Amino acid sequence: MIDKVIIAEDHESANFSIEKTVAEFNVNNRDYVYYCDEAFNRIQLALQKGAPYDLLITDLGFDADGRDQKITDGYALIKAVRSIQPAIMVLVFTGEDRAVNINKLYKQYKIDAYVRKARNDIKELKQAFEALSKRETYYSHAVLQILRQGNSFEFEDFDVTVIRLLAEGYRQKEIESYLKAHHIEPNSLSKVEKRLKELRDELGFKKNEQLVLFCKERGLL
């Protein structure tokens, strides 16, 4: 049973889809906010009052409008909220469709449901809400298809750092020096070379340039 919901969404058209869905499930305690900071503050206040939210519905991207914000996107909001209320359910409602980021949301951010803003999003929101009402994790058919395409390979922070440096024109020997200077481990040349080879082999690439392009296309760099 979901009794209390907070929605963080800065586009009114998307808010309409969510509001229609939540209303159909007879959730009387629902709050709508346009900013991540406001969402976090309300969740924190609700906890302090002993009346926590059951579900956070959030977009990932929020348009800047000149208002100073500490939490500027959905990723940071989920992380911040999980730090004070680990058990809150999280439904991401967004236009993001890159497999690596969807996979990251489920694996690293431990979200409970993901719905892509698309043609059938109201139908999928209903299905997600039904699953969450039973405390089940929800994967839509579209999301499962994306994740099965083979582009959901998980990169570690170390991997992204090394590939970013390659993209910036660093040679592998220079990457070793950079890692040591910034106290990033592992930082030996042999470790850099070995990890790059592992990544190329895993993804079926022969050159580092292909690895860099792959990461750029998926928004990792």
C-alpha positions as CSV (number, residue, x, y, z in Angstrom):
1,M,0.0,0.0,0.0
2,I,1.3,3.4,-1.0
3,D,-0.1,6.2,1.1
4,K,2.2,9.1,0.7
5,V,4.1,10.2,-2.5
6,I,6.3,13.1,-3.5
7,I,6.9,13.9,-7.2
8,A,10.0,15.9,-8.3
9,E,9.3,17.0,-11.9
10,D,9.9,20.4,-13.5
11,H,7.8,19.9,-16.6
12,E,4.0,20.3,-16.3
13,S,3.2,17.9,-19.1
14,A,5.0,15.1,-17.3
15,N,3.4,16.1,-14.1
16,F,0.0,15.5,-15.7
17,S,0.8,11.9,-16.5
18,I,2.0,11.2,-13.0
19,E,-0.9,13.0,-11.3
20,K,-3.4,11.1,-13.4
21,T,-1.8,7.8,-12.4
22,V,-1.4,8.5,-8.7
23,A,-5.0,9.8,-8.4
24,E,-6.3,6.5,-9.9
25,F,-4.6,4.6,-7.1
26,N,-6.4,6.8,-4.5
27,V,-3.2,8.2,-3.0
28,N,-4.5,11.2,-1.0
29,N,-1.2,12.4,0.4
30,R,0.8,13.5,-2.7
31,D,3.1,16.5,-3.1
32,Y,4.5,18.0,-6.3
33,V,7.7,20.0,-6.4
34,Y,9.8,21.5,-9.2
35,Y,13.2,21.5,-7.5
36,C,15.4,18.7,-6.1
37,D,16.3,20.8,-3.0
38,E,12.6,21.2,-2.2
39,A,12.0,17.5,-2.6
40,F,14.8,16.6,-0.3
41,N,13.8,19.2,2.3
42,R,10.2,17.9,2.4
43,I,11.3,14.3,2.7
44,Q,13.6,15.2,5.5
45,L,10.9,17.2,7.3
46,A,8.4,14.3,6.9
47,L,10.9,12.0,8.5
48,Q,11.4,14.3,11.4
49,K,7.6,14.5,11.9
50,G,7.4,10.7,11.9
51,A,5.2,10.6,8.7
52,P,7.7,9.6,6.0
53,Y,6.9,9.4,2.3
54,D,6.5,5.9,0.9
55,L,7.5,6.8,-2.7
56,L,9.7,9.3,-4.5
57,I,9.0,9.8,-8.2
58,T,11.7,11.8,-9.9
59,D,13.0,12.9,-13.3
60,L,16.8,12.8,-13.8
61,G,17.3,16.1,-15.6
62,F,16.1,19.5,-14.2
63,D,16.3,22.7,-16.2
64,A,18.4,25.5,-14.7
65,D,16.3,28.7,-14.2
66,G,18.7,30.9,-12.2
67,R,17.6,29.6,-8.8
68,D,20.5,28.5,-6.7
69,Q,20.3,24.7,-6.0
70,K,22.5,22.4,-4.0
71,I,21.0,19.3,-5.6
72,T,20.7,19.8,-9.3
73,D,19.6,16.4,-10.8
74,G,17.8,13.2,-10.1
75,Y,20.9,11.2,-9.5
76,A,22.1,13.4,-6.7
77,L,18.5,13.6,-5.3
78,I,18.2,9.8,-5.1
79,K,21.6,9.6,-3.4
80,A,20.8,12.3,-0.9
81,V,17.4,10.8,-0.1
82,R,18.7,7.3,0.3
83,S,21.3,8.6,2.8
84,I,18.5,9.7,5.2
85,Q,15.7,7.3,4.3
86,P,17.2,4.1,2.8
87,A,13.8,2.3,2.6
88,I,11.9,4.8,0.5
89,M,10.9,3.5,-2.8
90,V,12.1,5.4,-5.9
91,L,10.5,5.5,-9.3
92,V,12.5,7.3,-12.0
93,F,10.3,8.9,-14.8
94,T,12.6,10.3,-17.5
95,G,13.4,10.5,-21.2
96,E,16.8,8.8,-20.6
97,D,17.2,5.6,-22.7
98,R,20.9,4.7,-22.5
99,A,21.3,1.2,-21.2
100,V,24.4,1.9,-19.2
101,N,22.7,4.6,-17.2
102,I,19.5,2.6,-16.7
103,N,21.6,-0.3,-15.5
104,K,23.4,2.0,-13.2
105,L,20.2,3.3,-11.7
106,Y,19.1,-0.2,-10.7
107,K,22.4,-1.6,-9.7
108,Q,24.1,1.4,-8.0
109,Y,21.3,3.7,-7.0
110,K,18.9,0.8,-6.1
111,I,15.8,2.3,-7.7
112,D,12.6,0.3,-7.6
113,A,11.1,1.3,-10.9
114,Y,12.0,3.0,-14.2
115,V,9.5,4.4,-16.7
116,R,10.6,6.2,-19.8
117,K,8.7,9.2,-21.0
118,A,7.2,7.9,-24.3
119,R,4.1,6.9,-26.1
120,N,2.7,4.5,-23.5
121,D,4.1,6.1,-20.4
122,I,0.8,6.4,-18.5
123,K,0.2,2.6,-19.0
124,E,3.7,1.8,-17.8
125,L,3.3,4.2,-14.8
126,K,0.2,2.2,-13.8
127,Q,2.0,-1.0,-14.1
128,A,5.0,0.3,-12.1
129,F,2.6,1.6,-9.4
130,E,0.9,-1.7,-9.1
131,A,4.3,-3.5,-8.7
132,L,5.5,-1.0,-6.1
133,S,2.3,-1.4,-4.2
134,K,3.3,-5.0,-3.7
135,R,6.9,-3.9,-2.9
136,E,8.2,-5.4,-6.1
137,T,10.9,-4.0,-8.4
138,Y,9.4,-3.0,-11.7
139,Y,11.1,-3.4,-15.1
140,S,9.0,-2.4,-18.1
141,H,9.2,-4.4,-21.3
142,A,10.9,-1.5,-23.0
143,V,13.6,-1.3,-20.3
144,L,14.2,-5.0,-20.5
145,Q,14.7,-4.8,-24.2
146,I,17.2,-2.0,-23.8
147,L,19.2,-3.9,-21.1
148,R,19.3,-7.0,-23.3
149,Q,20.9,-5.2,-26.2
150,G,24.2,-5.7,-24.6
151,N,25.1,-2.1,-24.0
152,S,24.7,-2.3,-20.2
153,F,28.3,-3.1,-19.5
154,E,29.3,-1.6,-16.1
155,F,32.3,0.7,-16.0
156,E,34.0,1.4,-12.7
157,D,35.1,4.9,-11.7
158,F,38.7,4.0,-12.5
159,D,37.7,2.8,-16.0
160,V,35.9,6.1,-16.7
161,T,38.9,8.1,-15.4
162,V,41.4,6.3,-17.7
163,I,39.1,6.5,-20.7
164,R,38.4,10.2,-20.1
165,L,42.2,10.8,-20.0
166,L,42.6,8.9,-23.3
167,A,39.9,11.1,-24.8
168,E,41.7,14.2,-23.7
169,G,44.9,13.1,-25.5
170,Y,46.9,11.6,-22.6
171,R,49.3,8.7,-23.5
172,Q,49.2,5.7,-21.3
173,K,52.5,6.6,-19.6
174,E,51.1,10.1,-18.9
175,I,47.9,8.5,-17.5
176,E,50.2,6.6,-15.0
177,S,51.7,9.9,-13.9
178,Y,48.3,11.6,-13.6
179,L,46.9,8.8,-11.4
180,K,49.9,8.9,-9.1
181,A,49.7,12.7,-8.9
182,H,46.0,12.5,-7.9
183,H,46.5,9.6,-5.5
184,I,44.2,7.3,-7.6
185,E,44.8,3.6,-7.3
186,P,45.7,1.4,-9.0
187,N,48.1,3.7,-10.8
188,S,50.8,1.6,-12.4
189,L,51.3,1.5,-16.2
190,S,50.8,-2.3,-16.2
191,K,47.5,-1.9,-14.4
192,V,46.3,0.7,-16.9
193,E,47.3,-1.4,-19.9
194,K,45.8,-4.5,-18.4
195,R,42.4,-2.9,-17.6
196,L,42.2,-1.3,-21.1
197,K,42.8,-4.7,-22.7
198,E,40.1,-6.2,-20.5
199,L,37.6,-3.6,-21.5
200,R,38.5,-3.9,-25.2
201,D,38.1,-7.7,-25.0
202,E,34.9,-7.5,-23.1
203,L,33.3,-5.1,-25.6
204,G,34.9,-6.6,-28.7
205,F,37.1,-3.7,-29.6
206,K,40.6,-3.7,-31.1
207,K,41.5,-0.1,-30.4
208,N,41.3,2.3,-27.5
209,E,39.8,4.8,-29.9
210,Q,36.7,2.6,-30.3
211,L,36.5,2.4,-26.5
212,V,36.6,6.2,-26.2
213,L,33.9,6.6,-28.9
214,F,31.7,3.9,-27.2
215,C,31.8,5.8,-23.9
216,K,31.1,9.2,-25.5
217,E,28.1,7.8,-27.3
218,R,26.7,6.6,-24.0
219,G,27.3,9.8,-22.1
220,L,30.0,8.5,-19.8
221,L,32.5,11.2,-20.7
